[in-house]
């Protein structure tokens, strides 16, 4: 059974998720790739984070510009392990979930367990399809980064699988 999940994430929902669960995500997420993560680290060090991460989900994606009449261009996941260095810090700051592709490090798995968070995996190589599951998109931070800016996306029935659940179990 594919389970609908509303975002941002609530603790009572996260605790029920298990590795391998198929889900359809609906609600708001934020995109962030390498350069945005570098800036997040600087902001955390200065205790001046530009957004509240509590309960939020980051989608490791850099959307392409929208064609006329479209909400967004192609928006597929990037390799999650590239963000592994930053992830424990963001989880400590309140981040509750991540969406990406590929495996995560042992440090990230332990941090997910410690902070009762979740890692969702989505379809690699299907950015055009996934963009159809995005009903609104706007850049909200670090606009000078272009496609690596932080976007606020509204998802509707976005397909994913729980890759690492809040108990630390991996798919």
Rosetta blueprint (number, residue, H / E / L):
1 X L
2 X L
3 X E
4 X E
5 X E
6 X E
7 X E
8 X L
9 X L
10 X L
11 X H
12 X H
13 X H
14 X H
15 X L
16 X L
17 X L
18 X L
19 X L
20 X L
21 X L
22 X E
23 X E
24 X E
25 X E
26 X E
27 X E
28 X E
29 X E
30 X E
31 X E
32 X L
33 X L
34 X H
35 X H
36 X H
37 X H
38 X H
39 X H
40 X H
41 X H
42 X H
43 X H
44 X H
45 X H
46 X L
47 X L
48 X L
49 X L
50 X L
51 X L
52 X L
53 X L
54 X L
55 X L
56 X L
57 X E
58 X E
59 X E
60 X L
61 X E
62 X L
63 X L
64 X L
65 X L
66 X L
67 X L
68 X L
69 X L
70 X L
71 X L
72 X L
73 X L
74 X L
75 X L
76 X L
77 X E
78 X L
79 X E
80 X H
81 X H
82 X H
83 X H
84 X H
85 X H
86 X H
87 X H
88 X H
89 X H
90 X H
91 X H
92 X H
93 X L
94 X L
95 X L
96 X L
97 X E
98 X E
99 X E
100 X E
101 X E
102 X L
103 X L
104 X L
105 X L
106 X H
107 X H
108 X H
109 X H
110 X H
111 X H
112 X H
113 X H
114 X H
115 X L
116 X L
117 X L
118 X E
119 X E
120 X E
121 X E
122 X L
123 X L
124 X L
125 X L
126 X L
127 X H
128 X H
129 X H
130 X H
131 X H
132 X L
133 X L
134 X E
135 X E
136 X E
137 X E
138 X E
139 X E
140 X E
141 X E
142 X L
143 X H
144 X H
145 X H
146 X H
147 X H
148 X H
149 X L
150 X E
151 X E
152 X E
153 X E
154 X E
155 X E
156 X E
157 X E
158 X E
159 X E
160 X E
161 X E
162 X E
163 X E
164 X E
165 X L
166 X L
167 X L
168 X L
169 X L
170 X E
171 X L
